[in-house]
Amino acid sequence: MGRTLGCPADAIPTQVDEQKASIVLDVKPATLCNWRCTGRYNLPYVKTGRLVRYRVADLAEWIAKRRTGMEG
């Protein structure tokens, strides 16, 4: 995930803004806004005033839960 965010593996931030979260998830920032407003997906976020942040650990967990396919 650090490579996706453009930072070294030993300096991965704990939280990212909507723009960087959209890069990690490969969706548009407007899609994340839509998901938040409609509650379509249970993707945790932190909101302070107008600022929206996503914890990197939450993004990784959310991605892992959606993994499909055969293990092996």
MMTF fields as JSON, N, C-alpha, C and O atoms, coordinates in Angstrom:
{
  "mmtfVersion": "1.0.0",
  "mmtfProducer": "UNKNOWN",
  "numBonds": 287,
  "numAtoms": 288,
  "numGroups": 72,
  "numChains": 1,
  "numModels": 1,
  "chainsPerModel": [1],
  "groupsPerChain": [72],
  "chainIdList": ["A"],
  "bondAtomList": [4, 2, 8, 6, 12, 10, 16, 14, 20, 18, 24, 22, 28, 26, 32, 30, 36, 34, 40, 38, 44, 42, 48, 46, 52, 50, 56, 54, 60, 58, 64, 62, 68, 66, 72, 70, 76, 74, 80, 78, 84, 82, 88, 86, 92, 90, 96, 94, 100, 98, 104, 102, 108, 106, 112, 110, 116, 114, 120, 118, 124, 122, 128, 126, 132, 130, 136, 134, 140, 138, 144, 142, 148, 146, 152, 150, 156, 154, 160, 158, 164, 162, 168, 166, 172, 170, 176, 174, 180, 178, 184, 182, 188, 186, 192, 190, 196, 194, 200, 198, 204, 202, 208, 206, 212, 210, 216, 214, 220, 218, 224, 222, 228, 226, 232, 230, 236, 234, 240, 238, 244, 242, 248, 246, 252, 250, 256, 254, 260, 258, 264, 262, 268, 266, 272, 270, 276, 274, 280, 278, 284, 282],
  "bondOrderList": [1, 1, 1, 1, 1, 1, 1, 1, 1, 1, 1, 1, 1, 1, 1, 1, 1, 1, 1, 1, 1, 1, 1, 1, 1, 1, 1, 1, 1, 1, 1, 1, 1, 1, 1, 1, 1, 1, 1, 1, 1, 1, 1, 1, 1, 1, 1, 1, 1, 1, 1, 1, 1, 1, 1, 1, 1, 1, 1, 1, 1, 1, 1, 1, 1, 1, 1, 1, 1, 1, 1],
  "groupList": [{"groupName": "MET", "atomNameList": ["N", "CA", "C", "O"], "elementList": ["N", "C", "C", "O"], "formalChargeList": [0, 0, 0, 0], "bondAtomList": [1, 0, 2, 1, 3, 2], "bondOrderList": [1, 1, 2], "singleLetterCode": "M", "chemCompType": "L-PEPTIDE LINKING"}, {"groupName": "GLY", "atomNameList": ["N", "CA", "C", "O"], "elementList": ["N", "C", "C", "O"], "formalChargeList": [0, 0, 0, 0], "bondAtomList": [1, 0, 2, 1, 3, 2], "bondOrderList": [1, 1, 2], "singleLetterCode": "G", "chemCompType": "PEPTIDE LINKING"}, {"groupName": "ARG", "atomNameList": ["N", "CA", "C", "O"], "elementList": ["N", "C", "C", "O"], "formalChargeList": [0, 0, 0, 0], "bondAtomList": [1, 0, 2, 1, 3, 2], "bondOrderList": [1, 1, 2], "singleLetterCode": "R", "chemCompType": "L-PEPTIDE LINKING"}, {"groupName": "THR", "atomNameList": ["N", "CA", "C", "O"], "elementList": ["N", "C", "C", "O"], "formalChargeList": [0, 0, 0, 0], "bondAtomList": [1, 0, 2, 1, 3, 2], "bondOrderList": [1, 1, 2], "singleLetterCode": "T", "chemCompType": "L-PEPTIDE LINKING"}, {"groupName": "LEU", "atomNameList": ["N", "CA", "C", "O"], "elementList": ["N", "C", "C", "O"], "formalChargeList": [0, 0, 0, 0], "bondAtomList": [1, 0, 2, 1, 3, 2], "bondOrderList": [1, 1, 2], "singleLetterCode": "L", "chemCompType": "L-PEPTIDE LINKING"}, {"groupName": "CYS", "atomNameList": ["N", "CA", "C", "O"], "elementList": ["N", "C", "C", "O"], "formalChargeList": [0, 0, 0, 0], "bondAtomList": [1, 0, 2, 1, 3, 2], "bondOrderList": [1, 1, 2], "singleLetterCode": "C", "chemCompType": "L-PEPTIDE LINKING"}, {"groupName": "PRO", "atomNameList": ["N", "CA", "C", "O"], "elementList": ["N", "C", "C", "O"], "formalChargeList": [0, 0, 0, 0], "bondAtomList": [1, 0, 2, 1, 3, 2], "bondOrderList": [1, 1, 2], "singleLetterCode": "P", "chemCompType": "L-PEPTIDE LINKING"}, {"groupName": "ALA", "atomNameList": ["N", "CA", "C", "O"], "elementList": ["N", "C", "C", "O"], "formalChargeList": [0, 0, 0, 0], "bondAtomList": [1, 0, 2, 1, 3, 2], "bondOrderList": [1, 1, 2], "singleLetterCode": "A", "chemCompType": "L-PEPTIDE LINKING"}, {"groupName": "ASP", "atomNameList": ["N", "CA", "C", "O"], "elementList": ["N", "C", "C", "O"], "formalChargeList": [0, 0, 0, 0], "bondAtomList": [1, 0, 2, 1, 3, 2], "bondOrderList": [1, 1, 2], "singleLetterCode": "D", "chemCompType": "L-PEPTIDE LINKING"}, {"groupName": "ILE", "atomNameList": ["N", "CA", "C", "O"], "elementList": ["N", "C", "C", "O"], "formalChargeList": [0, 0, 0, 0], "bondAtomList": [1, 0, 2, 1, 3, 2], "bondOrderList": [1, 1, 2], "singleLetterCode": "I", "chemCompType": "L-PEPTIDE LINKING"}, {"groupName": "GLN", "atomNameList": ["N", "CA", "C", "O"], "elementList": ["N", "C", "C", "O"], "formalChargeList": [0, 0, 0, 0], "bondAtomList": [1, 0, 2, 1, 3, 2], "bondOrderList": [1, 1, 2], "singleLetterCode": "Q", "chemCompType": "L-PEPTIDE LINKING"}, {"groupName": "VAL", "atomNameList": ["N", "CA", "C", "O"], "elementList": ["N", "C", "C", "O"], "formalChargeList": [0, 0, 0, 0], "bondAtomList": [1, 0, 2, 1, 3, 2], "bondOrderList": [1, 1, 2], "singleLetterCode": "V", "chemCompType": "L-PEPTIDE LINKING"}, {"groupName": "GLU", "atomNameList": ["N", "CA", "C", "O"], "elementList": ["N", "C", "C", "O"], "formalChargeList": [0, 0, 0, 0], "bondAtomList": [1, 0, 2, 1, 3, 2], "bondOrderList": [1, 1, 2], "singleLetterCode": "E", "chemCompType": "L-PEPTIDE LINKING"}, {"groupName": "LYS", "atomNameList": ["N", "CA", "C", "O"], "elementList": ["N", "C", "C", "O"], "formalChargeList": [0, 0, 0, 0], "bondAtomList": [1, 0, 2, 1, 3, 2], "bondOrderList": [1, 1, 2], "singleLetterCode": "K", "chemCompType": "L-PEPTIDE LINKING"}, {"groupName": "SER", "atomNameList": ["N", "CA", "C", "O"], "elementList": ["N", "C", "C", "O"], "formalChargeList": [0, 0, 0, 0], "bondAtomList": [1, 0, 2, 1, 3, 2], "bondOrderList": [1, 1, 2], "singleLetterCode": "S", "chemCompType": "L-PEPTIDE LINKING"}, {"groupName": "ASN", "atomNameList": ["N", "CA", "C", "O"], "elementList": ["N", "C", "C", "O"], "formalChargeList": [0, 0, 0, 0], "bondAtomList": [1, 0, 2, 1, 3, 2], "bondOrderList": [1, 1, 2], "singleLetterCode": "N", "chemCompType": "L-PEPTIDE LINKING"}, {"groupName": "TRP", "atomNameList": ["N", "CA", "C", "O"], "elementList": ["N", "C", "C", "O"], "formalChargeList": [0, 0, 0, 0], "bondAtomList": [1, 0, 2, 1, 3, 2], "bondOrderList": [1, 1, 2], "singleLetterCode": "W", "chemCompType": "L-PEPTIDE LINKING"}, {"groupName": "TYR", "atomNameList": ["N", "CA", "C", "O"], "elementList": ["N", "C", "C", "O"], "formalChargeList": [0, 0, 0, 0], "bondAtomList": [1, 0, 2, 1, 3, 2], "bondOrderList": [1, 1, 2], "singleLetterCode": "Y", "chemCompType": "L-PEPTIDE LINKING"}],
  "groupTypeList": [0, 1, 2, 3, 4, 1, 5, 6, 7, 8, 7, 9, 6, 3, 10, 11, 8, 12, 10, 13, 7, 14, 9, 11, 4, 8, 11, 13, 6, 7, 3, 4, 5, 15, 16, 2, 5, 3, 1, 2, 17, 15, 4, 6, 17, 11, 13, 3, 1, 2, 4, 11, 2, 17, 2, 11, 7, 8, 4, 7, 12, 16, 9, 7, 13, 2, 2, 3, 1, 0, 12, 1],
  "groupIdList": [1, 2, 3, 4, 5, 6, 7, 8, 9, 10, 11, 12, 13, 14, 15, 16, 17, 18, 19, 20, 21, 22, 23, 24, 25, 26, 27, 28, 29, 30, 31, 32, 33, 34, 35, 36, 37, 38, 39, 40, 41, 42, 43, 44, 45, 46, 47, 48, 49, 50, 51, 52, 53, 54, 55, 56, 57, 58, 59, 60, 61, 62, 63, 64, 65, 66, 67, 68, 69, 70, 71, 72],
  "secStructList": [7, 2, 2, 2, 2, 6, 1, 7, 4, 4, 4, 7, 7, 1, 3, 3, 3, 2, 2, 2, 2, 2, 2, 2, 2, 6, 1, 7, 2, 2, 2, 2, 2, 2, 2, 2, 2, 2, 6, 7, 1, 7, 7, 7, 7, 3, 3, 3, 6, 6, 3, 3, 3, 3, 3, 2, 2, 2, 2, 2, 2, 2, 2, 2, 2, 6, 7, 7, 1, 7, 7, 7],
  "xCoordList": [0.82, 0.0, 0.867, 0.481, 2.03, 2.93, 3.341, 3.45, 3.57, 3.951, 2.817, 3.061, 1.58, 0.419, 0.302, -0.07, 0.615, 0.519, 1.736, 1.741, 2.765, 3.954, 4.861, 5.531, 4.897, 5.773, 6.507, 6.028, 7.669, 8.414, 7.646, 6.841, 7.89, 7.171, 7.341, 6.447, 8.468, 8.688, 8.116, 8.275, 7.452, 6.881, 5.424, 4.974, 4.701, 3.295, 2.511, 2.621, 1.727, 0.952, -0.148, -0.566, -0.614, -1.696, -3.054, -3.998, -3.156, -4.397, -4.08, -3.01, -5.037, -4.88, -6.165, -7.235, -6.031, -7.207, -8.012, -7.625, -9.125, -10.029, -9.347, -9.581, -8.517, -7.828, -6.915, -6.944, -6.107, -5.197, -5.957, -5.573, -7.031, -7.844, -8.456, -8.563, -8.857, -9.436, -8.4, -8.743, -7.139, -6.069, -5.868, -5.739, -5.842, -5.654, -6.778, -6.528, -8.015, -9.17, -9.49, -10.364, -8.789, -8.991, -10.425, -11.054, -10.926, -12.236, -12.066, -11.044, -13.063, -13.016, -13.351, -14.092, -12.808, -13.166, -14.681, -15.216, -15.364, -16.82, -17.51, -18.568, -16.912, -17.474, -17.387, -18.333, -16.267, -16.138, -17.168, -17.76, -17.378, -18.384, -19.767, -20.552, -20.056, -21.336, -21.501, -22.567, -20.469, -20.532, -20.785, -21.562, -20.125, -20.328, -21.752, -22.392, -22.247, -23.57, -24.7, -25.71, -24.546, -25.617, -25.461, -26.405, -24.254, -24.008, -23.915, -24.127, -23.601, -23.556, -22.554, -22.848, -21.381, -20.362, -19.986, -20.012, -19.643, -19.218, -17.712, -16.942, -17.309, -15.903, -15.696, -16.128, -15.036, -14.867, -14.072, -13.16, -14.423, -13.704, -13.776, -14.601, -12.908, -12.871, -13.211, -12.62, -14.166, -14.564, -14.403, -14.933, -13.673, -13.485, -13.865, -13.127, -15.005, -15.502, -15.779, -16.555, -15.139, -15.302, -14.229, -14.315, -13.224, -12.128, -12.514, -13.057, -12.229, -12.496, -11.157, -10.379, -10.906, -9.672, -10.036, -11.021, -9.213, -9.374, -8.123, -7.008, -8.303, -7.151, -6.652, -7.442, -5.354, -4.749, -5.068, -5.324, -5.054, -5.386, -6.817, -7.084, -7.742, -9.127, -9.258, -10.028, -8.514, -8.539, -8.027, -8.621, -6.909, -6.333, -7.296, -7.443, -7.948, -8.905, -10.117, -10.602, -10.597, -11.751, -11.45, -12.285, -10.245, -9.827, -9.731, -10.205, -9.129, -8.948, -10.289, -10.407, -11.284, -12.599, -13.287, -14.166, -12.904, -13.538, -12.778, -13.157, -11.732, -10.946, -11.758, -12.321, -11.807, -12.529, -11.601, -10.527, -12.014, -11.221, -10.712, -10.863, -10.109, -9.611, -8.278, -7.415, -8.118, -6.844, -5.963, -6.451, -4.679, -3.834, -2.68, -1.906],
  "yCoordList": [-1.185, 0.0, 1.254, 2.285, 1.16, 2.303, 2.713, 3.903, 1.739, 2.036, 2.758, 3.694, 2.329, 2.969, 4.416, 5.285, 4.677, 6.031, 6.876, 8.081, 6.266, 7.007, 7.323, 8.356, 6.438, 6.658, 5.364, 4.278, 5.473, 4.269, 3.409, 3.924, 2.118, 1.176, 1.496, 1.212, 2.079, 2.378, 3.744, 4.164, 4.432, 5.742, 5.852, 6.924, 4.758, 4.776, 5.591, 5.345, 6.551, 7.354, 6.529, 5.505, 6.968, 6.248, 6.639, 5.85, 7.855, 8.318, 8.997, 9.58, 8.911, 9.579, 10.343, 10.04, 11.335, 12.103, 11.33, 10.247, 11.917, 11.265, 10.991, 9.952, 11.911, 11.758, 10.537, 9.732, 10.391, 9.244, 7.94, 6.899, 7.99, 6.787, 6.341, 5.144, 7.298, 6.945, 6.292, 5.43, 6.695, 6.072, 4.629, 3.728, 4.412, 3.067, 2.146, 1.0, 2.639, 1.81, 1.828, 1.09, 2.662, 2.791, 3.195, 2.624, 4.184, 4.776, 6.292, 6.805, 6.991, 8.453, 8.956, 8.301, 10.114, 10.692, 10.875, 10.723, 11.199, 11.363, 10.048, 10.052, 8.932, 7.629, 7.415, 6.919, 7.783, 7.666, 8.545, 8.137, 9.737, 10.629, 9.992, 10.047, 9.399, 8.727, 7.582, 7.434, 6.776, 5.655, 6.15, 5.549, 7.25, 7.801, 8.29, 8.001, 9.031, 9.647, 8.622, 8.796, 7.57, 6.578, 5.402, 4.642, 5.249, 4.097, 2.799, 1.721, 2.897, 1.704, 0.667, -0.528, 1.127, 0.225, 0.687, 1.881, -0.248, 0.074, 0.326, -0.463, 1.422, 1.815, 2.914, 4.047, 2.591, 3.577, 4.797, 4.686, 5.942, 7.183, 8.077, 7.874, 9.057, 10.029, 11.378, 11.786, 12.067, 13.374, 14.419, 14.272, 15.462, 16.595, 17.838, 18.276, 18.389, 19.507, 19.025, 18.092, 19.665, 19.247, 18.261, 17.7, 18.05, 17.162, 15.706, 15.339, 14.885, 13.454, 12.732, 13.003, 11.823, 11.03, 9.556, 9.188, 8.727, 7.272, 6.689, 7.023, 5.823, 5.138, 4.1, 3.355, 4.052, 3.105, 1.674, 0.822, 1.404, 0.059, -0.324, -1.477, 0.642, 0.365, 0.086, -0.785, 0.817, 0.568, -0.837, -1.562, -1.213, -2.541, -3.641, -4.648, -3.452, -4.45, -4.541, -5.636, -3.41, -3.375, -4.106, -4.85, -3.886, -4.57, -6.07, -6.865, -6.463, -7.889, -8.609, -9.767, -7.953, -8.573, -8.829, -9.686, -8.108, -8.246, -9.147, -9.291, -9.736, -10.637, -11.893, -12.511, -12.251, -13.455, -14.34, -13.91, -15.555, -16.459, -17.605, -17.649, -18.527, -19.731, -19.45, -18.784, -19.962, -19.869, -21.021, -22.096, -20.776, -21.901, -21.615, -22.52],
  "zCoordList": [0.0, 0.0, 0.0, -0.55, 0.614, 0.628, -0.768, -1.064, -1.624, -3.002, -3.719, -4.48, -3.483, -4.095, -3.648, -4.437, -2.395, -1.86, -2.208, -1.956, -2.783, -3.154, -1.995, -1.993, -0.996, 0.148, 0.47, 0.143, 1.11, 1.466, 2.464, 3.24, 2.447, 3.301, 4.784, 5.581, 5.163, 6.579, 6.99, 8.136, 6.052, 6.359, 5.906, 5.5, 5.975, 5.581, 6.612, 7.813, 6.146, 7.097, 7.756, 7.215, 8.913, 9.59, 9.017, 9.062, 8.478, 7.863, 6.541, 6.366, 5.602, 4.311, 4.0, 4.529, 3.132, 2.743, 1.692, 1.255, 1.309, 0.362, -0.984, -1.602, -1.427, -2.72, -2.703, -3.633, -1.66, -1.592, -1.362, -1.894, -0.573, -0.373, -1.693, -1.956, -2.521, -3.816, -4.724, -5.533, -4.598, -5.381, -4.932, -5.761, -3.62, -3.077, -3.534, -3.906, -3.508, -3.858, -5.348, -5.803, -6.108, -7.551, -7.883, -8.774, -7.155, -7.433, -7.411, -6.956, -7.9, -7.879, -6.473, -5.74, -6.096, -4.799, -4.644, -3.546, -5.734, -5.675, -5.309, -4.681, -5.702, -5.348, -3.844, -3.233, -3.244, -1.791, -1.091, -0.091, -1.608, -1.038, -1.138, -0.192, -2.269, -2.472, -1.479, -0.88, -1.297, -0.363, 1.061, 1.803, 1.442, 2.789, 2.971, 3.982, 1.99, 2.107, 2.071, 2.753, 1.295, 1.155, 2.104, 2.318, 2.68, 3.543, 2.762, 3.317, 1.487, 0.63, 1.129, 1.158, 1.517, 2.052, 3.444, 3.742, 4.279, 5.642, 5.645, 6.191, 5.037, 4.984, 6.015, 5.804, 7.135, 8.204, 7.749, 6.929, 8.28, 8.01, 9.238, 10.129, 9.266, 10.362, 9.754, 8.754, 10.364, 9.845, 10.94, 12.041, 10.624, 11.516, 10.722, 9.84, 11.041, 10.24, 8.831, 8.625, 7.861, 6.467, 6.022, 4.93, 6.858, 6.49, 6.699, 7.741, 5.7, 5.778, 5.647, 4.732, 6.563, 6.544, 6.668, 7.307, 6.039, 6.117, 6.753, 6.354, 7.734, 8.323, 7.334, 6.754, 7.145, 6.212, 6.63, 5.779, 7.934, 8.426, 8.056, 7.72, 8.118, 7.742, 6.252, 5.846, 5.442, 3.999, 3.687, 2.889, 4.331, 4.094, 4.527, 3.834, 5.667, 6.162, 5.232, 4.948, 4.766, 3.869, 2.567, 2.053, 2.038, 0.809, 1.066, 0.255, 2.173, 2.484, 2.617, 2.215, 3.166, 3.338, 1.999, 1.913, 0.971, -0.324, -1.283, -2.445, -0.803, -1.633, -1.928, -1.024, -3.178, -3.585, -4.402, -4.823, -4.619, -5.423, -4.607, -3.386, -5.299, -4.639, -3.983, -4.556, -2.784, -2.075, -2.548, -2.898, -2.549, -2.865, -3.62, -3.932]
}
